[in-house]
Amino acid sequence: MEFITIIFTAQGSILCLRNIVEKCFTVNKKVHIVFVVLLKAFDNVNWKVMIKILKMIIIDYRDKIIIRKLYKHQTTSIIIKESKREAAIRKGGRQGCNLPPLLFNMYIEKAINECKE
């Protein structure tokens, strides 16, 4: 049995999904659709695994270093009145950053491929 794995990350992808389903119907192919809610999924990525995945991907080593530094040992400043303290950020991506969805897609794709094997 042949499976096609497609990961949709945005609501705008519904049109793409519809086009795929319609095409499958025109060529008389069965369609199986699974929706998985991955709310806050990037927050729970195992970073040791993510680093291994980044090592396997063919991207410049400097980009890998930048990604690692962006998400490992993150801190923020908390200012209350005149008092300022540093706090460690243990989960999450930076607000408005396009990188977490891309990284998560690589992470989940690896997990799907391992499940298929």
C-alpha positions as CSV (number, residue, x, y, z in Angstrom):
1,M,0.0,0.0,0.0
2,E,1.4,3.4,-1.0
3,F,1.0,6.4,1.3
4,I,1.5,10.0,0.6
5,T,2.4,12.1,3.7
6,I,1.5,15.7,3.6
7,I,1.9,18.0,6.5
8,F,-0.3,21.1,6.6
9,T,0.7,23.9,8.9
10,A,-1.7,26.8,7.9
11,Q,-5.4,27.2,7.5
12,G,-4.8,28.3,3.9
13,S,-3.7,24.8,3.1
14,I,-7.3,23.7,3.1
15,L,-7.5,24.7,-0.6
16,C,-4.4,22.6,-1.3
17,L,-6.0,19.6,0.5
18,R,-9.2,20.0,-1.5
19,N,-7.3,20.1,-4.8
20,I,-5.5,16.9,-3.8
21,V,-8.7,15.1,-2.9
22,E,-10.4,16.2,-6.1
23,K,-7.4,15.0,-8.2
24,C,-7.5,11.6,-6.4
25,F,-11.2,11.3,-7.2
26,T,-10.6,12.0,-10.9
27,V,-8.0,9.2,-11.2
28,N,-10.1,6.9,-9.0
29,K,-7.6,6.7,-6.1
30,K,-8.7,6.2,-2.4
31,V,-8.0,9.2,-0.1
32,H,-7.3,8.8,3.6
33,I,-7.2,12.0,5.6
34,V,-6.0,12.4,9.2
35,F,-6.0,15.6,11.1
36,V,-3.7,15.9,14.1
37,V,-3.9,18.9,16.4
38,L,-0.4,19.8,17.3
39,L,-1.2,22.8,19.6
40,K,2.0,24.1,21.1
41,A,3.9,21.1,19.6
42,F,7.1,23.0,18.9
43,D,7.2,23.8,22.7
44,N,7.7,20.1,23.4
45,V,10.3,19.2,20.8
46,N,13.1,17.1,22.2
47,W,16.1,19.3,21.3
48,K,18.6,16.5,21.4
49,V,16.7,14.8,18.6
50,M,16.2,18.1,16.8
51,I,20.0,18.7,16.8
52,K,20.5,15.2,15.4
53,I,18.0,15.9,12.6
54,L,19.8,19.2,11.8
55,K,23.1,17.3,11.6
56,M,21.5,15.0,8.9
57,I,20.1,17.8,6.8
58,I,22.3,19.3,4.2
59,I,22.5,23.0,5.3
60,D,25.5,25.1,6.0
61,Y,27.1,24.4,9.4
62,R,26.9,28.1,10.2
63,D,23.1,28.0,9.9
64,K,23.0,25.0,12.2
65,I,25.0,26.9,14.8
66,I,22.7,29.9,14.5
67,I,19.6,27.7,15.0
68,R,21.2,26.0,18.0
69,K,22.2,29.3,19.6
70,L,18.7,30.8,19.0
71,Y,16.9,28.1,20.9
72,K,19.4,26.7,23.4
73,H,19.9,28.6,26.6
74,Q,17.4,31.3,25.8
75,T,16.9,34.0,28.4
76,T,14.7,37.0,28.9
77,S,14.7,40.1,31.1
78,I,11.8,40.7,33.5
79,I,11.4,44.2,34.6
80,I,9.1,45.1,37.5
81,K,9.1,48.8,38.4
82,E,12.8,49.4,38.8
83,S,13.9,45.8,39.4
84,K,15.3,43.8,36.5
85,R,16.0,40.0,36.5
86,E,17.1,37.4,34.0
87,A,14.9,34.3,33.5
88,A,15.5,31.1,31.5
89,I,13.1,30.3,28.7
90,R,12.5,26.6,28.7
91,K,9.8,26.3,26.0
92,G,8.6,28.0,22.9
93,G,9.7,30.0,19.9
94,R,10.2,33.6,19.4
95,Q,7.0,35.6,18.7
96,G,6.5,36.1,14.9
97,C,9.5,33.9,14.0
98,N,9.1,31.8,10.9
99,L,11.7,29.3,12.0
100,P,9.8,27.1,14.5
101,P,7.2,25.8,12.0
102,L,9.9,24.9,9.6
103,L,11.9,23.1,12.3
104,F,8.9,21.3,13.6
105,N,8.0,20.1,10.1
106,M,11.5,18.6,9.9
107,Y,11.0,17.0,13.3
108,I,7.6,15.5,12.6
109,E,8.6,14.3,9.2
110,K,11.4,12.3,10.8
111,A,8.9,10.8,13.3
112,I,6.5,9.9,10.5
113,N,9.3,8.2,8.4
114,E,10.3,6.2,11.5
115,C,6.7,5.1,12.0
116,K,6.6,3.9,8.4
117,E,9.7,1.7,8.8
